[in-house]
Amino acid sequence: MPATKKLLARGAQIQAAVHRHLAAYPHAQLTTYELARVLEYGKAGRCGVNGALHRLADVGEVRRVPAADPMNARRTIYRWQVAP
């Protein structure tokens, strides 16, 4: 199988896992990093999770919620949750 097809299949697999997890916990608000850790993709998998979240946001499945960063009051972080 060519590398492009493998990457597309992996992206679809990550997107399905992200959607399943967020749908199971509709009131949860998770950052990309927290979601990658929960799904056990690790630090390197965070890029794939971020891409999946943005694709799901494009079709209206999830939304970004701004929140204050607990480590730096001047910085805003974004948490993801299922769109109502």
C-alpha positions as CSV (number, residue, x, y, z in Angstrom):
1,M,0.0,0.0,0.0
2,P,1.4,3.4,-0.9
3,A,2.4,5.7,1.9
4,T,-0.3,8.3,1.1
5,K,-3.1,5.6,1.5
6,K,-1.5,4.5,4.8
7,L,-1.5,8.1,6.1
8,L,-5.1,8.7,5.0
9,A,-6.2,5.5,6.7
10,R,-4.4,6.5,9.9
11,G,-6.0,9.9,9.8
12,A,-9.5,8.4,9.4
13,Q,-8.7,6.0,12.3
14,I,-7.6,8.8,14.6
15,Q,-10.7,10.9,13.6
16,A,-13.0,8.1,14.4
17,A,-11.4,7.5,17.8
18,V,-11.6,11.3,18.7
19,H,-15.2,11.4,17.7
20,R,-16.1,8.3,19.7
21,H,-14.4,9.6,22.8
22,L,-15.9,13.1,22.7
23,A,-19.4,11.6,21.9
24,A,-19.1,9.4,25.0
25,Y,-18.4,12.4,27.2
26,P,-20.5,15.2,25.8
27,H,-19.9,17.7,28.6
28,A,-16.1,17.1,28.7
29,Q,-13.8,19.9,27.5
30,L,-10.4,18.6,26.6
31,T,-7.3,20.2,25.1
32,T,-5.6,18.5,22.2
33,Y,-2.8,17.3,24.4
34,E,-5.2,15.8,27.0
35,L,-7.1,14.0,24.2
36,A,-3.9,12.6,22.7
37,R,-2.9,11.3,26.1
38,V,-6.3,9.8,26.8
39,L,-6.4,8.0,23.5
40,E,-2.8,6.9,24.0
41,Y,-1.4,8.5,20.9
42,G,1.4,10.2,22.9
43,K,3.2,13.4,22.1
44,A,3.8,12.6,18.5
45,G,0.2,11.7,17.9
46,R,-0.9,15.1,19.0
47,C,-0.6,16.4,15.4
48,G,-2.9,13.8,14.1
49,V,-5.4,14.5,16.9
50,N,-5.3,18.2,16.2
51,G,-6.0,17.6,12.5
52,A,-8.9,15.3,13.3
53,L,-10.4,17.9,15.6
54,H,-10.2,20.6,13.0
55,R,-11.8,18.3,10.4
56,L,-14.6,17.5,12.8
57,A,-15.0,21.3,13.6
58,D,-15.3,22.0,9.9
59,V,-18.4,19.8,9.6
60,G,-19.9,21.1,12.9
61,E,-19.3,17.9,15.0
62,V,-17.1,19.6,17.7
63,R,-16.4,23.2,18.8
64,R,-13.5,25.1,20.4
65,V,-14.1,26.7,23.7
66,P,-11.7,29.4,24.9
67,A,-10.4,29.0,28.5
68,A,-7.8,30.7,30.7
69,D,-4.5,28.9,30.9
70,P,-3.9,27.9,34.5
71,M,-0.1,28.4,34.1
72,N,-0.2,31.9,32.5
73,A,-3.2,34.2,33.1
74,R,-2.4,36.3,29.9
75,R,-2.6,33.3,27.6
76,T,-5.8,31.7,26.3
77,I,-6.0,28.0,25.6
78,Y,-8.7,26.2,23.7
79,R,-10.6,23.1,24.8
80,W,-12.7,21.0,22.5
81,Q,-16.2,19.6,23.1
82,V,-19.1,18.1,21.2
83,A,-21.1,20.8,19.5
84,P,-24.7,21.2,20.8
